[in-house]
Amino acid sequence: MARMPGAVWRPITINHTKGGQQSVRGVVVHIMDGTYAGTDSWFRNAKAKASSHFGTSRAGALCQWVDTADRAWAQADGNRTWLSVENEGRGGDALTDDQLDRNAEVLAWAHKTYGVPLQVADGPSGRGLGYHAMGGSAWGSHPSCPGSRVVAQLAEIVRRAKNLAGGTAPSDDEPSTYTPPKFPTGLAPNKAKPSAKTLQRALKAAGYMAKSVKESDNYGPQTQAAVVKFHNAHPQYRAARVTRDPAIGPRGWAALFRLAYGK
């Protein structure tokens, strides 16, 4: 049994798996797209088939709905190894200063309790502080949860969590066992050289391109659309000031491959 001190215990009796948490890689940030009270009510409805370990209000309340020894139903395949925090707000909102503090408290507690590193996670196979959209289709295909403004605040949450931990908490700096292939110079939309097949395979593995799509050397419309989906989920890797970027650069290339194949 694991309940966080300082979080109001508001247990739900349905919509979670008793004793189902296999391990804890980190904490996943969500946006409710609704109100704190409304979400609390919805999680108690059998029709919801959804829940979260923790929740915050925009005014700074923090509650715990599901014991962290149990599996909340928040991010599909990510439920087995990640804790979850639902934050009151709508798509496009940023978290309030109080919500940043509450999320930092959850992360600091997860660090102390489970050894979660105080860092922004680089994907579902990473560890630390993550966000719902980073899981792609395996996590239910929610590219706008929690939204780019909240994603941009993750580093601040980590900074505050480190302060709560006394400024001495180590990050998980152990390198990944997977090294992405070198970015092929010249790879660009509507070109066939260098071949786009390696990129397409990674997009499929990460859940951004249907496995039924036939691989082709040409970096065509289907590949471009899949890259846009990747960028929607990970806006930090698209070109500056571009909202729908069909090209993938070296940083996005490396991040995609770690998301698809990293250990």
C-alpha positions in Angstrom: 0.0 0.0 0.0 1.4 3.4 -1.0 -0.4 6.6 -0.3 1.3 10.0 -0.7 1.4 12.2 2.5 -0.2 15.6 1.8 -2.5 14.3 -0.9 -6.2 14.0 0.1 -7.2 10.4 -0.1 -10.3 10.1 -2.2 -10.4 6.4 -3.1 -12.4 5.1 -6.0 -13.8 1.5 -5.9 -14.0 0.9 -9.6 -12.0 1.7 -12.8 -8.6 0.5 -11.7 -6.8 -2.8 -11.3 -6.1 -3.9 -7.8 -2.5 -4.7 -7.2 -1.7 -4.3 -10.9 1.2 -1.9 -10.8 4.3 -3.8 -12.1 6.9 -1.2 -11.5 7.3 2.6 -11.6 9.3 4.2 -14.4 8.0 7.7 -13.7 5.0 10.1 -13.5 2.8 11.0 -16.5 1.2 14.4 -16.7 -2.3 14.7 -18.1 -4.8 17.5 -18.6 -8.4 16.8 -17.5 -10.1 18.8 -20.3 -12.7 19.5 -17.6 -13.1 20.4 -13.9 -11.6 18.9 -10.8 -15.0 18.0 -9.4 -16.3 16.7 -12.7 -13.3 14.4 -13.1 -13.7 13.1 -9.6 -17.3 12.3 -10.3 -16.5 10.7 -13.7 -13.9 8.4 -12.2 -16.7 7.0 -10.0 -18.9 6.1 -13.0 -18.6 2.6 -14.4 -19.0 4.0 -17.9 -15.7 6.0 -17.6 -13.3 3.0 -17.6 -10.7 5.6 -16.7 -8.9 6.8 -13.6 -5.6 8.4 -12.4 -3.5 8.0 -9.3 -3.4 11.7 -8.5 -5.3 14.9 -9.5 -4.8 18.6 -9.0 -7.1 21.6 -9.1 -6.1 24.9 -10.6 -6.3 26.4 -7.1 -3.7 23.9 -5.9 -5.7 21.0 -4.3 -4.0 17.6 -4.6 -5.9 14.3 -4.2 -5.1 10.7 -4.6 -7.7 8.4 -6.2 -5.8 5.2 -6.6 -3.2 3.6 -4.4 0.2 3.5 -6.3 0.4 -0.3 -5.6 -2.7 -0.5 -7.9 -2.9 0.2 -11.6 -4.8 3.3 -12.6 -6.5 3.4 -16.1 -4.9 6.5 -17.5 -2.6 5.8 -20.4 -3.3 2.4 -21.9 -0.1 0.4 -22.2 1.7 2.9 -20.0 -0.5 2.0 -17.0 1.6 -0.9 -16.0 4.8 1.0 -15.3 3.8 4.7 -14.9 2.0 6.7 -12.3 -0.5 9.4 -13.5 -1.5 12.9 -12.5 -4.7 14.5 -14.0 -4.6 18.3 -13.9 -7.7 20.5 -14.0 -7.9 22.5 -17.2 -8.7 22.5 -20.9 -6.6 21.6 -23.9 -4.2 24.5 -24.6 -4.0 25.6 -21.0 -0.8 26.0 -19.1 -0.6 24.7 -15.5 -1.0 27.2 -12.7 1.8 28.0 -10.4 0.0 25.9 -7.7 -0.4 23.0 -10.1 3.3 23.1 -10.9 4.1 22.8 -7.2 1.7 19.9 -6.7 3.1 18.0 -9.7 6.6 18.6 -8.3 5.5 17.2 -5.0 4.2 14.1 -6.6 7.5 13.7 -8.6 9.6 14.2 -5.5 7.6 11.7 -3.6 7.9 9.2 -6.5 11.6 9.7 -6.5 11.9 9.0 -2.7 9.5 6.1 -2.8 10.3 4.4 -6.1 13.7 5.8 -7.1 12.1 7.8 -10.1 14.9 10.0 -11.5 14.3 13.7 -11.4 14.5 14.4 -15.1 12.2 14.8 -18.1 11.6 11.3 -19.7 12.6 10.9 -23.3 9.8 8.5 -24.1 7.8 5.5 -22.8 11.1 3.4 -22.4 12.7 6.2 -20.4 12.3 7.2 -16.8 11.3 10.4 -15.0 8.6 12.9 -15.7 6.6 12.2 -18.9 3.4 13.3 -20.5 0.5 11.4 -22.1 1.1 12.2 -25.8 4.6 10.8 -25.7 3.2 7.2 -25.7 1.6 7.6 -29.2 -0.9 5.0 -30.2 0.3 2.5 -27.6 -0.9 5.0 -24.9 -4.2 5.6 -26.6 -3.3 8.2 -29.2 -3.8 11.5 -27.3 -1.5 14.0 -29.1 -3.1 17.0 -27.4 -2.8 15.7 -23.8 -1.6 17.6 -21.9 -0.8 20.1 -24.7 2.4 21.9 -25.8 2.1 24.6 -23.1 2.2 22.0 -20.4 4.9 20.0 -22.1 7.0 23.2 -22.0 6.5 23.3 -18.2 7.9 19.8 -17.5 11.4 21.1 -16.9 10.2 23.6 -14.4 8.3 20.8 -12.5 11.6 18.8 -12.4 13.5 21.9 -11.1 11.0 22.3 -8.3 11.0 18.6 -7.5 14.8 18.8 -7.1 14.5 21.7 -4.7 12.0 19.7 -2.7 14.5 16.8 -2.7 17.2 19.0 -1.3 19.0 19.8 -4.5 21.0 16.6 -4.3 18.7 14.1 -6.1 20.6 12.5 -9.0 19.2 12.2 -12.5 19.2 9.0 -14.4 22.2 9.6 -16.6 22.9 6.0 -17.5 23.0 6.0 -21.3 20.4 4.1 -23.3 21.5 0.6 -24.5 20.2 1.6 -27.9 22.1 4.0 -30.2 20.0 5.5 -33.0 21.4 5.2 -36.5 23.1 8.3 -37.9 20.8 10.9 -39.4 21.0 10.5 -43.2 22.1 13.8 -44.7 19.7 15.0 -47.3 16.6 13.1 -46.0 13.7 15.4 -46.9 10.0 15.2 -48.0 9.4 14.3 -51.7 12.9 12.8 -52.1 13.9 9.2 -52.7 17.6 9.5 -51.8 18.6 8.8 -49.2 15.9 6.1 -48.7 13.0 6.9 -46.3 12.5 3.2 -45.4 14.5 3.3 -42.1 12.4 6.3 -41.0 9.2 4.6 -42.0 10.1 1.5 -40.0 10.7 3.7 -36.9 7.5 5.6 -37.4 5.6 2.2 -37.5 7.4 0.9 -34.4 6.6 4.1 -32.4 2.9 3.9 -33.5 2.8 7.0 -35.8 2.4 5.1 -39.1 0.1 2.2 -39.8 2.0 -1.1 -40.1 0.0 -1.8 -43.3 1.6 1.1 -45.1 4.0 -0.2 -47.8 7.6 1.0 -47.2 9.1 3.1 -50.0 12.3 4.9 -50.7 10.3 8.0 -51.4 9.6 10.4 -48.5 6.0 10.8 -49.6 2.7 12.1 -48.2 2.1 9.2 -45.9 5.6 9.5 -44.3 5.1 13.3 -44.1 1.7 12.8 -42.3 3.3 10.3 -39.8 6.1 12.8 -39.1 3.5 15.5 -38.4 1.8 13.1 -35.9 5.2 12.6 -34.2 5.8 16.3 -34.0 2.3 16.9 -32.6 3.1 14.5 -29.8 6.7 15.9 -29.3 6.5 19.6 -30.4 10.0 20.3 -29.1 11.5 18.5 -32.1 9.7 20.3 -34.9 11.2 23.4 -36.7 10.8 26.6 -34.8 7.5 28.5 -35.5 6.2 25.6 -37.7 3.0 24.0 -36.5 2.8 21.2 -39.1 6.3 20.2 -39.9 6.5 17.3 -42.4 10.3 17.1 -42.2 12.4 15.4 -39.5 15.7 16.8 -38.5 18.6 15.2 -36.6 17.2 15.8 -33.2 13.8 14.5 -34.1 15.4 11.5 -35.8 17.3 10.5 -32.7 14.3 11.0 -30.4 12.0 9.0 -32.7 14.4 6.0 -32.8 14.9 6.0 -29.0 11.1 6.1 -28.6 10.7 3.2 -31.1 13.6 1.0 -30.0 15.3 2.4 -26.9 15.7 0.3 -23.8 
